[in-house]
Amino acid sequence: MRDLQLELQARAEACRSASKNAVTPEQRELFDILTVLWTALADDCRTYGDQHLWQEIEEASALHAQALAATRPTLH
């Protein structure tokens, strides 16, 4: 469980960094929200049941992936 907690904390730190480098206020706000979400999951992961924890991680991961995709430059 400790490794999982460290991984979740690393994701929070990645979002913190992305927030600092965000181009728009909307991107910054989204990464700030994700930072809070990952931090809360890291802090509370021991209190969740396995099924609930993995569901929360899957949902947060999907949001994180969407946020990262939105920050990538496009050819348009």
DOLUMZA-711524 format. One record per residue (C-alpha): chain; y, z, x; residue number from 1. Coordinates in Angstrom, 1 decimal. Layout:
// residues N
@unit A	y Y	z Z	x X	pos NUM
...
// end
This chain:
// residues 76
@unit A	y 0.0	z 0.0	x 0.0	pos 1
@unit A	y 2.3	z 0.7	x 2.9	pos 2
@unit A	y 2.0	z -3.0	x 4.0	pos 3
@unit A	y 2.9	z -4.1	x 0.6	pos 4
@unit A	y 5.9	z -1.8	x 0.5	pos 5
@unit A	y 7.1	z -3.2	x 3.8	pos 6
@unit A	y 6.7	z -6.8	x 2.5	pos 7
@unit A	y 8.7	z -6.0	x -0.6	pos 8
@unit A	y 11.4	z -4.4	x 1.6	pos 9
@unit A	y 11.4	z -7.5	x 3.8	pos 10
@unit A	y 12.0	z -9.7	x 0.7	pos 11
@unit A	y 14.9	z -7.5	x -0.3	pos 12
@unit A	y 16.4	z -7.9	x 3.2	pos 13
@unit A	y 16.0	z -11.7	x 3.0	pos 14
@unit A	y 17.9	z -11.7	x -0.3	pos 15
@unit A	y 20.6	z -9.5	x 1.2	pos 16
@unit A	y 21.0	z -12.0	x 4.0	pos 17
@unit A	y 21.0	z -14.9	x 1.6	pos 18
@unit A	y 23.7	z -13.2	x -0.4	pos 19
@unit A	y 25.9	z -12.9	x 2.6	pos 20
@unit A	y 25.4	z -16.6	x 3.3	pos 21
@unit A	y 25.8	z -17.8	x -0.3	pos 22
@unit A	y 28.1	z -20.7	x -1.0	pos 23
@unit A	y 29.1	z -19.8	x -4.5	pos 24
@unit A	y 29.7	z -16.5	x -6.3	pos 25
@unit A	y 26.9	z -17.3	x -8.7	pos 26
@unit A	y 24.4	z -17.6	x -5.8	pos 27
@unit A	y 25.7	z -14.4	x -4.3	pos 28
@unit A	y 25.3	z -12.6	x -7.6	pos 29
@unit A	y 21.7	z -13.9	x -8.1	pos 30
@unit A	y 20.6	z -12.8	x -4.6	pos 31
@unit A	y 22.3	z -9.4	x -5.1	pos 32
@unit A	y 20.2	z -9.0	x -8.3	pos 33
@unit A	y 17.1	z -10.1	x -6.5	pos 34
@unit A	y 17.8	z -7.6	x -3.7	pos 35
@unit A	y 18.0	z -4.8	x -6.3	pos 36
@unit A	y 14.8	z -6.0	x -7.9	pos 37
@unit A	y 12.8	z -6.2	x -4.6	pos 38
@unit A	y 14.1	z -2.9	x -3.5	pos 39
@unit A	y 13.1	z -1.2	x -6.8	pos 40
@unit A	y 9.6	z -2.7	x -6.6	pos 41
@unit A	y 9.3	z -1.5	x -3.0	pos 42
@unit A	y 10.4	z 2.0	x -4.0	pos 43
@unit A	y 8.3	z 2.2	x -7.1	pos 44
@unit A	y 5.2	z 0.2	x -6.1	pos 45
@unit A	y 3.0	z 3.3	x -5.8	pos 46
@unit A	y 3.8	z 4.3	x -9.4	pos 47
@unit A	y 2.7	z 0.9	x -10.9	pos 48
@unit A	y -0.9	z 0.0	x -11.9	pos 49
@unit A	y -2.2	z -2.9	x -9.9	pos 50
@unit A	y -2.1	z -5.4	x -12.8	pos 51
@unit A	y 1.5	z -4.4	x -13.7	pos 52
@unit A	y 2.6	z -4.5	x -10.0	pos 53
@unit A	y 1.2	z -8.0	x -9.4	pos 54
@unit A	y 2.8	z -9.2	x -12.6	pos 55
@unit A	y 6.2	z -7.9	x -11.5	pos 56
@unit A	y 5.7	z -9.4	x -8.0	pos 57
@unit A	y 4.8	z -12.8	x -9.5	pos 58
@unit A	y 7.8	z -12.8	x -11.8	pos 59
@unit A	y 10.2	z -11.8	x -9.0	pos 60
@unit A	y 8.7	z -14.3	x -6.6	pos 61
@unit A	y 9.3	z -17.1	x -9.2	pos 62
@unit A	y 12.9	z -16.1	x -9.6	pos 63
@unit A	y 13.3	z -15.8	x -5.8	pos 64
@unit A	y 11.8	z -19.3	x -5.3	pos 65
@unit A	y 14.2	z -20.8	x -8.0	pos 66
@unit A	y 17.2	z -19.1	x -6.3	pos 67
@unit A	y 16.2	z -20.5	x -2.9	pos 68
@unit A	y 15.7	z -24.0	x -4.4	pos 69
@unit A	y 19.1	z -23.8	x -5.9	pos 70
@unit A	y 20.7	z -23.2	x -2.6	pos 71
@unit A	y 19.1	z -26.2	x -0.8	pos 72
@unit A	y 21.5	z -29.1	x -0.4	pos 73
@unit A	y 20.7	z -32.2	x -2.4	pos 74
@unit A	y 21.4	z -35.9	x -1.6	pos 75
@unit A	y 23.7	z -36.3	x -4.6	pos 76
// end
